[in-house]
Amino acid sequence: MKTDYKFIHFDWAISDDVYLIRNNKTKGTIGCLEFYKPWRQWVLSAIETAVFNDQCLKDIIHFMGQLKNKKEVASED
Protein backbone atom coordinates (compact mmCIF):
# COMPACT_ATOMS: atom_id res chain seq x y z
CA MET A 1 0.00 0.00 0.00
CA LYS A 2 1.37 3.42 -0.95
CA THR A 3 1.75 5.71 2.09
CA ASP A 4 4.27 8.35 0.92
CA TYR A 5 3.25 11.18 -1.39
CA LYS A 6 4.88 14.44 -2.54
CA PHE A 7 3.68 16.69 0.32
CA ILE A 8 2.15 14.30 2.84
CA HIS A 9 2.49 10.78 4.20
CA PHE A 10 0.30 8.51 6.26
CA ASP A 11 1.25 6.79 9.51
CA TRP A 12 -0.67 4.01 11.17
CA ALA A 13 -2.02 5.04 14.55
CA ILE A 14 -3.91 3.39 17.39
CA SER A 15 -5.55 0.71 15.24
CA ASP A 16 -6.21 -0.33 11.65
CA ASP A 17 -9.09 2.14 11.72
CA VAL A 18 -7.00 5.33 12.24
CA TYR A 19 -4.17 6.79 10.13
CA LEU A 20 -2.38 10.06 10.84
CA ILE A 21 -1.74 12.49 7.97
CA ARG A 22 1.66 14.13 8.34
CA ASN A 23 3.39 16.96 6.51
CA ASN A 24 6.56 15.68 4.80
CA LYS A 25 8.54 18.85 5.48
CA THR A 26 7.68 19.48 9.15
CA LYS A 27 6.61 15.92 10.07
CA GLY A 28 3.70 17.54 11.94
CA THR A 29 0.28 15.92 12.08
CA ILE A 30 -2.26 17.83 9.99
CA GLY A 31 -5.17 15.45 10.27
CA CYS A 32 -6.26 11.86 10.35
CA LEU A 33 -8.29 9.35 8.43
CA GLU A 34 -10.56 7.11 10.41
CA PHE A 35 -13.14 4.50 9.63
CA TYR A 36 -16.52 5.97 10.61
CA LYS A 37 -18.66 2.97 11.45
CA PRO A 38 -22.11 4.64 11.16
CA TRP A 39 -21.35 5.47 7.51
CA ARG A 40 -19.15 2.39 6.94
CA GLN A 41 -16.54 4.50 5.17
CA TRP A 42 -13.28 6.39 5.67
CA VAL A 43 -13.52 10.06 6.68
CA LEU A 44 -11.03 12.92 7.02
CA SER A 45 -10.62 14.91 10.23
CA ALA A 46 -8.23 17.83 9.74
CA ILE A 47 -6.74 20.05 12.40
CA GLU A 48 -8.16 23.57 12.43
CA THR A 49 -5.09 25.27 10.93
CA ALA A 50 -4.39 22.69 8.22
CA VAL A 51 -4.53 23.74 4.59
CA PHE A 52 -4.53 21.38 1.62
CA ASN A 53 -3.91 22.04 -2.06
CA ASP A 54 -5.56 20.05 -4.82
CA GLN A 55 -2.67 17.56 -5.02
CA CYS A 56 -2.85 16.81 -1.29
CA LEU A 57 -6.59 16.23 -1.57
CA LYS A 58 -6.06 13.88 -4.54
CA ASP A 59 -3.45 11.98 -2.53
CA ILE A 60 -5.81 11.71 0.44
CA ILE A 61 -8.55 10.38 -1.84
CA HIS A 62 -6.09 7.91 -3.38
CA PHE A 63 -5.05 6.65 0.05
CA MET A 64 -8.69 6.42 1.17
CA GLY A 65 -9.38 4.28 -1.92
CA GLN A 66 -6.60 1.91 -0.92
CA LEU A 67 -8.04 1.68 2.59
CA LYS A 68 -11.54 1.07 1.23
CA ASN A 69 -10.26 -1.77 -0.93
CA LYS A 70 -8.34 -3.22 2.03
CA LYS A 71 -11.48 -3.04 4.21
CA GLU A 72 -13.61 -4.71 1.52
CA VAL A 73 -11.10 -7.55 1.07
CA ALA A 74 -10.90 -8.07 4.85
CA SER A 75 -14.68 -8.22 5.18
CA GLU A 76 -14.86 -10.93 2.49
CA ASP A 77 -12.61 -13.23 4.52
Stockholm file with secondary structure:
# STOCKHOLM 1.0

chainA/1-77         MKTDYKFIHFDWAISDDVYLIRNNKTKGTIGCLEFYKPWRQWVLSAIETAVFNDQCLKDIIHFMGQLKNKKEVASED
#=GR chainA/1-77 SS CCCBCSSEEEEEETTTTEEEEEETTTCCEEEEEEEETTTTEEEEEECTTCCCCHHHHHHHHHHHHHHHHHHHHHHHC
#=GC SS_cons        CCCBCSSEEEEEETTTTEEEEEETTTCCEEEEEEEETTTTEEEEEECTTCCCCHHHHHHHHHHHHHHHHHHHHHHHC
//
